Amino acid sequence: QVQVVESGGGLVQAGESLTLSCTVSGMTFHDNVMGWFRQAPGNQREPVSCIGRSGISIYYSDSVRDRFTVSRENAKNTLYLQMTSLKAEDTGMYYCAANVSIYNLGWGKRCSPLDAKTMWGQGTQVTVTS
């Protein structure tokens, strides 16, 4: 049985940092493209950052580029998201997703889930106060 478990969320002030972790079991971690998505109240879930199997292909949403860094440690079946210079608009539930797609669109990259084939964690709450 696949388990995807996020940790590291919390309440911070604007300008501070947090690092999220996601540990996966029950699947071959290094065979999967991984991603972080977030959902703010009243909004749809949106991709934040995704990373390819070897860590070479990486996607960041425009709103977090240059502030967030995604990484993975395949030997530990763990995905990370280092978040710096946090803003109030970064507030939301952050979900780890296994088996997502990074693809080229125009001059940039996009990331999306693969419908029923994507495996989701329960989420970890990030709240940033201004």
URLIN-V401287 format. One record per helix or strand of 2 or more residues. SS is the DSSP state (H for helix, E for strand). FROM is the first residue (numbers start at 1). TO is the last residue. If there is no record, write none. Layout:
# URLIN-V401287
ss->(SS SS)
from->(FROM FROM)
to->(TO TO)
This chain:
# URLIN-V401287
ss->(E E E H E E E E H E H E E E H E E)
from->(3 10 18 29 34 46 58 68 74 78 88 92 100 108 115 119 124)
to->(7 13 25 31 39 51 60 73 76 83 90 98 105 113 117 120 129)
